[in-house]
Amino acid sequence: MSLRRFILNRILAIIPILFGVSLITFGLVHLTPGDPVSQMFALNPDVGPNEEAQIRAEYGLDGSITDQYITWITNVMTGDFGQVISTNRDVGSIIVARLPATIALGVFGWAFGLAIAIPAGIYAAVHKNELGDDVSRFLALSGISIPNFWLGLILILVGSLWLGLWPVLAPSRLPLYHPSMLWYLILPGLTIGTGAAAGIMRVMRTSMGEEMNKEYVTAARAKGLPERQVVLKHVLRNSLISVVTLAATLTAGIVSGSVVVEVVFNWPGLGRELINAINGREVNMIMAITLFTGVFIILANLLADILYAVLDPRIRYD
Amino acid sequence: MLGVAVVLLMSLAAIFARPIVVAGIPIQPFGLAPHDPGTILYLGADPSAGIYDPPSTDYPMGTDNSGRDLFSRVVYGGRYSISIGFIVIAINGTIGAVYGAVSGYYGGWVDEIMMRIVDTIFAFPFLILALIIVAVLGSSYWNLVLAFTLFGWAGYGRLVRGEVLSIKENEYVLAAKALGAKDRTVIFKHIIPNAMPPLLVLATLGIGTTVIGVAALGFLGLGLGPGTAEWGTMLDATRETLIQGPEGQIPWWATVFPGGAIFLFVMAMNLIGDGVNDALDAQETGIGSQGGGA
């Protein structure tokens, strides 16, 4: 299969998944009988049935559930995610405004993960079963076991309250691209990146170990290449391919991690917006962020698949 | 082994934390925790105890934001997270095993459709799905279980399906079919039992993930009701005062101990998972690599 056909196949395959994602998003929010309007006004005696019907019509909630889905999905396709009911603001524009903060957090998390995991993976492969290997194994296990919201609280406790290096809350007035924001990004970034670092470390450790036993390593050594070059040029490169397969899972982990971490650090991103929307029962916002998350992860998966096929052409023939 | 010891210890401590009485009959009479998790100490037991008392010999983990004994609450708190973890994994493992076995065994378009459904579920981080389910249905013990099982089986389904694809080519399966065994018999008697080992590893790790997930929902204010002695909910209750406690002190103990309990339990569970994985040498299944946190 040519690379082009492979990519085309993968793109076609995600179409039914995108449809399914929209169904789940819509279905989840409509799990319970009654719509957001009746939930909103159930405890409010001032709102009469006429006003309720009027509001329902205004938000397109007066049709059958299938009609509502069709209305919603058609609007979404044209880029209209509806309004936030309580403030009448456009959901789409809020998402656009919040997205950069979450992306910055995610990129920092990823970068931190790679920066820790790659050297640790190399070390583990070269010094297999030595003390340092055990230590890094233990650290990786701790990293995937530690609840990220607790890690965040502990970092605030130590970094902000005891050492006083960071203010407890990042200044909200500064724009994201301001250089000093990088400093405020460190604590939430570390929190979100720890899980990723631990995940990559564990995979790197296994794959480096496997690669080290392959024949090309023996061949490279036999022709007199220095060990350093064998590890860094040959083994590392092949081991990194296995990290690519992990990329989509890790990205999903970072996305859900961002919800918690943004709440802990009061970081103005999409995750905190989702929690606000849930607390305020803002159905349009909940659906928009959920759908956005689903589509984002599907695209991340697609990208990882393609990258994998480019790096390891054998996969295209599966 | 260390992992098994910690998990057993914490589970038993939670069970025996306070007596369990069902319909007036005491089923479990022991009370390891010195106080009821809901008791506000200064209202009765100990008028000298305040809110956010630091750890002392009387209250080894201090008292919390309402003047309750934190040690009792941490020990007792395992009841929620740990039991939800085990129930959720039992349900997910069962559904996943049957789903994956059917999908892998029949193959063809059945497999195609069933796996597209799994792919769709995988497009969402499980915490976000659980968040929305709890937000929509309201939070209660069984809604939390539902939140983690409604879609949580998908990972197990995918794993079992992969196993089944290789198992069904084995001669004993072909022999059973040749002898006229029904599909159902082949699936339940020959295929699922042989797909168990990797499923077991994933389930062990899954308990840890679920415990973190339950605590995360509690922390976000969507778990059990406020004031419940559940680890995540306890962290949420003290979040505001972490920064500025009463009289300017920082009540670090109210954050460190409940979170430490989650960490310890999940770490122990992951140690067990790793141990089982090594013992079965199931590394090629690629499980155990999911990222941390919730």
Boltz contact constraints between the chains, C-beta under 6 A:
constraints:
  - contact:
      token1: [A, 16]
      token2: [B, 116]
      max_distance: 6.0
  - contact:
      token1: [A, 17]
      token2: [B, 119]
      max_distance: 6.0
  - contact:
      token1: [A, 17]
      token2: [B, 120]
      max_distance: 6.0
  - contact:
      token1: [A, 20]
      token2: [B, 120]
      max_distance: 6.0
  - contact:
      token1: [A, 21]
      token2: [B, 120]
      max_distance: 6.0
  - contact:
      token1: [A, 21]
      token2: [B, 123]
      max_distance: 6.0
  - contact:
      token1: [A, 28]
      token2: [B, 132]
      max_distance: 6.0
  - contact:
      token1: [A, 31]
      token2: [B, 136]
      max_distance: 6.0
  - contact:
      token1: [A, 32]
      token2: [B, 136]
      max_distance: 6.0
  - contact:
      token1: [A, 141]
      token2: [B, 270]
      max_distance: 6.0
  - contact:
      token1: [A, 143]
      token2: [B, 292]
      max_distance: 6.0
  - contact:
      token1: [A, 144]
      token2: [B, 292]
      max_distance: 6.0
  - contact:
      token1: [A, 145]
      token2: [B, 266]
      max_distance: 6.0
  - contact:
      token1: [A, 145]
      token2: [B, 267]
      max_distance: 6.0
  - contact:
      token1: [A, 145]
      token2: [B, 270]
      max_distance: 6.0
  - contact:
      token1: [A, 146]
      token2: [B, 263]
      max_distance: 6.0
  - contact:
      token1: [A, 147]
      token2: [B, 212]
      max_distance: 6.0
  - contact:
      token1: [A, 147]
      token2: [B, 215]
      max_distance: 6.0
  - contact:
      token1: [A, 147]
      token2: [B, 262]
      max_distance: 6.0
  - contact:
      token1: [A, 148]
      token2: [B, 293]
      max_distance: 6.0
  - contact:
      token1: [A, 149]
      token2: [B, 216]
      max_distance: 6.0
  - contact:
      token1: [A, 149]
      token2: [B, 219]
      max_distance: 6.0
  - contact:
      token1: [A, 150]
      token2: [B, 259]
      max_distance: 6.0
  - contact:
      token1: [A, 153]
      token2: [B, 255]
      max_distance: 6.0
  - contact:
      token1: [A, 157]
      token2: [B, 252]
      max_distance: 6.0
  - contact:
      token1: [A, 161]
      token2: [B, 250]
      max_distance: 6.0
  - contact:
      token1: [A, 168]
      token2: [B, 243]
      max_distance: 6.0
  - contact:
      token1: [A, 195]
      token2: [B, 291]
      max_distance: 6.0
  - contact:
      token1: [A, 195]
      token2: [B, 292]
      max_distance: 6.0
  - contact:
      token1: [A, 195]
      token2: [B, 293]
      max_distance: 6.0
  - contact:
      token1: [A, 196]
      token2: [B, 291]
      max_distance: 6.0
  - contact:
      token1: [A, 198]
      token2: [B, 292]
      max_distance: 6.0
  - contact:
      token1: [A, 199]
      token2: [B, 289]
      max_distance: 6.0
  - contact:
      token1: [A, 199]
      token2: [B, 291]
      max_distance: 6.0
  - contact:
      token1: [A, 202]
      token2: [B, 289]
      max_distance: 6.0
  - contact:
      token1: [A, 203]
      token2: [B, 289]
      max_distance: 6.0
  - contact:
      token1: [A, 246]
      token2: [B, 289]
      max_distance: 6.0
  - contact:
      token1: [A, 249]
      token2: [B, 290]
      max_distance: 6.0
  - contact:
      token1: [A, 250]
      token2: [B, 291]
      max_distance: 6.0
  - contact:
      token1: [A, 252]
      token2: [B, 125]
      max_distance: 6.0
  - contact:
      token1: [A, 253]
      token2: [B, 291]
      max_distance: 6.0
  - contact:
      token1: [A, 255]
      token2: [B, 125]
      max_distance: 6.0
  - contact:
      token1: [A, 256]
      token2: [B, 125]
      max_distance: 6.0
  - contact:
      token1: [A, 256]
      token2: [B, 127]
      max_distance: 6.0
  - contact:
      token1: [A, 256]
      token2: [B, 128]
      max_distance: 6.0
  - contact:
      token1: [A, 257]
      token2: [B, 293]
      max_distance: 6.0
  - contact:
      token1: [A, 260]
      token2: [B, 216]
      max_distance: 6.0
  - contact:
      token1: [A, 275]
      token2: [B, 220]
      max_distance: 6.0
  - contact:
      token1: [A, 278]
      token2: [B, 135]
      max_distance: 6.0
  - contact:
      token1: [A, 293]
      token2: [B, 128]
      max_distance: 6.0
  - contact:
      token1: [A, 294]
      token2: [B, 123]
      max_distance: 6.0
  - contact:
      token1: [A, 294]
      token2: [B, 124]
      max_distance: 6.0
  - contact:
      token1: [A, 297]
      token2: [B, 123]
      max_distance: 6.0
  - contact:
      token1: [A, 298]
      token2: [B, 123]
      max_distance: 6.0
